[in-house]
Amino acid sequence: MSEGRLLLLDTASLYFRAYFGVPESVGRAPDGSPVNAVRGLLDMVARLVGDHRPTRLVACWDDDWRPAFRVAAIPGYKAHRVAAEVPGTTGVEEVPDTLSPQVPVIASVLEALGIARVGAPGFEADDVIGTLVAREVAAHGDPVDVVTGDRDLFQLVDDEARVRVLYTVRGIKDLEVVDLARLRERYQVTSGPAYADMAALRGDPSDGLPGVPGIGEKTAAALIGRYGTLDGVLAARDAGDPGLTPTQRRRLTEAADYLAVAPTVVRVAADAPLAPFDDRLPVTPADPDALVALAERWGIASSIRRLVDVLAR
């Protein structure tokens, strides 16, 4: 029997890409409602399954796009994406008006197909992915491919554990395979955890992470390369290590409060609470009648048929 492969989808990353990549004019339901993100995502999954032939598949979900524990650490985390303040939450994410109604449709289609859709209360999809990777590695299980447009997940790359990222920066048809060789080549770091430490120093404006002012990606990578870890960099700062320039030491000292909490925000969780699920790749739809109804209601029969045919193979 051939070895299996686990494919983990950063689903929101993919349906956002589908939304902006497929024109609404060619992705509409019979009643005129846009379904471009639904069609685009289904076509992406069909392509991924056809090209990579996983035996297991999980559509990882953002149950909480801006978890409270990250906001508590850095209040500005994703704050620029908040569309509205809602009592008892950390805010509602700003999403295009014509995308929001498509997300429940995506969830319904995945359910009818029998594709596992997994989230965790209080956690992002990144944390679901990190938890599933940690479980697979601990069990010495199958190789894992993580499909995402988010560089944060590069921290999970591990050649020995057979975990790699399929990065969508060039599109689904031309995925960039990110392994340790690619991390060394592009970012001058030697491991996934080293990437996370470099990212904490560098920051990420798209997530509202300031980083250390004056320390960009190259300097951050050089510091991690010299001292091994972020903790090593901070120990060198506190010890007055001559390997740090006076300016670097000053900048690291001024950013001490940020650096004390940045790892909590940057590092994905490995212990998100996940309800039981079946991640086996479905060969036939779990609910054919529901799938037919969804295909007719939303005018997505061709995309559903394409994915069902690929799954059957």
C-alpha positions, 0 to 999 in steps of 0.5 A: 500500500502506498504512503498517504499524504495529509493536505491542510488548507488555509481555507480563508486564504484560498477563498479570498484568493478565489474571490479576487481571482474569479470575476463576479461577472462569470461567477453568479448564481441563477438569482444573480448572487455572486458565487465567484469565491465558491466556484474558485475555491472548489476549482482550487481544491480539485486542482490540488487533489488532482495534482498532489493526490492526498489521502487525507484532506482538512479545510482548516477554518477561522473560528476566530480571525482575531483571537483574544489571547493575541489581542491581549498581547498586542492590542494592534493585532489585525486592528486595521482590519476591524470593520465593526466593534461588537461587544464580547468579541475582538471585532468583526473582520472587514470582508467585501460585501459580496464575499461574506454571503459566500462563506456559508455556501462554501461551508455547506458544499464542503459538508455535503462533499464530506470534506472535513472542515475544522476550526477551534473556538478562540483560534485561527485557522493557522492554529488549527493547522499548527495543531494538526501538524504537531499531531502528525509529527508526534505520531510519525504519520504521513507527510504534510502539505500546507496550502496557504498564502500566509508566510506565517505558516513557514514556521511549520516547515520541517524536512525531517518531519516531512512538512512543507508549505505549498505557497500560493503567491504565484497561484494554484497552478504554480505553487511555490514549494517551501522547504528548508532549502527554500527558507535558507535561500530566500530568508537565510534561516535554517529552520521553521522556528528560526523563521518565526523568531525572525518574523517576530523581530521583522514584524508584519504590517499586514497583521499589525505587528510593528517589529523592532523599528530599524531591524528589517528582514535581513538584519533579523535573519542575521541576528537569528543566525548569529545567536540561534533563537530570539531568546539568544538575541535577547540574552546577547542584548542583556549581556552587552554582547559585542556582536551587537552594534550599539544601535542594534542593542538600543533598538532591541532595548527600546522594543523590549515590551514588544519582544516580550509578547511577540512570540505569543502572537507570531507562533501558531498554537500546537494545542488548539482544542479540536472536535473529532473529525474524519479527514479521509479523502471522500471518494463519493459525496457524503450527502449527494442530495444536498450537493445536487440541491446546492449545485442547482441553487447556486449554479455551481454544478460544473465546479462541483462535478469537477471536484467530485470526479477528481475525488472519485479517481 
